[in-house]
Each structure stands twice: as C-alpha cells, then as structure tokens.
Amino acid sequence: MPELPEVETVVRAVRPHVVGRRIASARVAWPRTVGELGPAAFARRLRGLEIRSMERRAKWFTLGLPSATRPAQALLGHLRMSGRLEVQPAADPPLPWERAALLFTDGTSLRFVDVRKFGRLEVVDDPAQRLADIGPEPLEPTFTDDAFAACLGGRRGSLKATLLDPRVIAGLGNIYVDEALHRARLHPLRSVATLRAPDRARLRTAIVEVLSAALEAEGSSFDVFYRTPDGRPGSYQERLRVYGREGEACTTCGTPVRRLVVAGRGTHVCPTCQRRPRARSTRPRGAGPRPAAGRGRSSR
Ligand SMILES: [Zn+2]
C-alpha cells in the first residue's frame, strides 16, 4: 500500500501536468470509487473548474478546485492498495482498470487506475475539516521531539499499532513503521508508555530519516502496483533493512530477520537489534496440560 513517500512521489510528478488545467468533463467507470456522491453528481460538481493546486496530506492527494460558492473545495484521492494516477491525451481510450478520469480543456486528462478497486475520490467543501483528525506530518519542520511526545502522550498500545494509527502521525504504514523501529532499535511490541525521552528522540529521527531516504528513492515498489506516474518503479525496496526480508541477514548485525504478527499486521524485526519487551504471561492460570498433569500426580 502506498505510504507517504509513494504518495508524495506521485504528487510531485503529476502536479506540473494538472495545475492550471480546466476540467471539461469527468467520467466514472466504477461508481464506488466516488462514494456516496455518485458518478453523475461527481461529474456535475467538477465540470468547468480549474485545478489551482495539488498537494499531499498523509496518504491523500488533494486537488484544489475552488468555485465562487465553495472557495476551499477540493478533490481528495486515496490510492489505498493499488491506485495510480496517469496523465494521458484526453482522446485516448480508457486504460485497463481505469475507474475515473478528469478530461481537461487543453486536450490532456488525468486517469485514476486501480486494479483492486479500493481507491477513493471524494469531492469535499473543506479538506482541512475532512482530514482534521489526522496527526502531524513527519517531514514538516514542526515535527519536533516535543511535538512527537505530544502525539504519543497518554497512549499505552504497542509501538507498531500506535505508529500505524493516522491520528497519531500522518502517512506511515506497515513498511516504514517496521523500518523506523529497526533503525531506532525498538521492538514493535514495546508499549509506548515505556518509552523514555532518548528512545522517543531516536524513534523520531528514525522516522524522519527513513521517510526522507525513501522519498529520495521515489518510494518502494514492493508489488506490481506501485509505479511512479512516469511508469518507473521506486527503488527503496532495495534498501529495506527488515521489511519483507524474513530469514535474511539483518543489515546491522547479521542475525536472521524474523516475521511476527503485531496489531494484525505482518511485522519484521531483528531479534538482536530490537530486544523484545519482557512478556507478561498470556496463558490463563490453571490452563494447559502441565497443571492438569500436576493435579493428576498429587491425587495419587
Ligand atoms: Zn540486527
């Protein structure tokens, strides 16, 4: 699933081809892509509007489409599993798996292609309000140690689950959470509540470093779906330290990388670099074969 570096790569590549273009018409091939609004209303809302900006917020891209009555109006898009944007001549036929398209008055068009159909496009009056519960952007200069401490404040879950929660921090997903935790030498099962200031500072630095490096590499192409809009794969998958490397040597210490499931997600750790927190017993008292055998012996 595309995370911050992949979505930012898409936005940077597509922006010059859409900002300043005016929408002549919009078409929707898969109604669920545009949600409750429906294909007809989607096309009506967008017709005649000029795209004034293209930005990213968390894993969303936003096209600024102000109108006289809706000055903050925007089209928000989420790529989810397999969504992709492509710029094409408007006269070209629909692409395979194309779910929606914006056709511009200058003869070009923006196509939303999505094999697995989980991607979404939403027209909203106020994107800031729609995305209000999303946490801070980790690559902004305002993401300081104090800001990070404030996002984590009061939380008690595992590091993995907490960092995957977009209300805590924007744009992280399974790949970059695993990579950041490895860089910070923190185990994904460790409780946020046990972090001390130096741990937090190391983790914040690791998050910023891994996202910056991945952005520079134009993201990770971990499956066949993610390509930059120019059709190239990202290259960060070649530099991943733990994610997807089960059984391979940790790049830091050589210990084989292990895969476990945390927060319902496949999670990759180096058991040497990332010490597992001391486990509390999860087995109910008196359960299992050993206590039963003990009772058996004592009754004789
Ligand atoms: Zn290691």
Residues whose N, C-alpha, C, O or C-beta is under 5 A from the ligand:
A	BS01	ZN	C250 T252 C253 G254 T255 C270 T272 C273
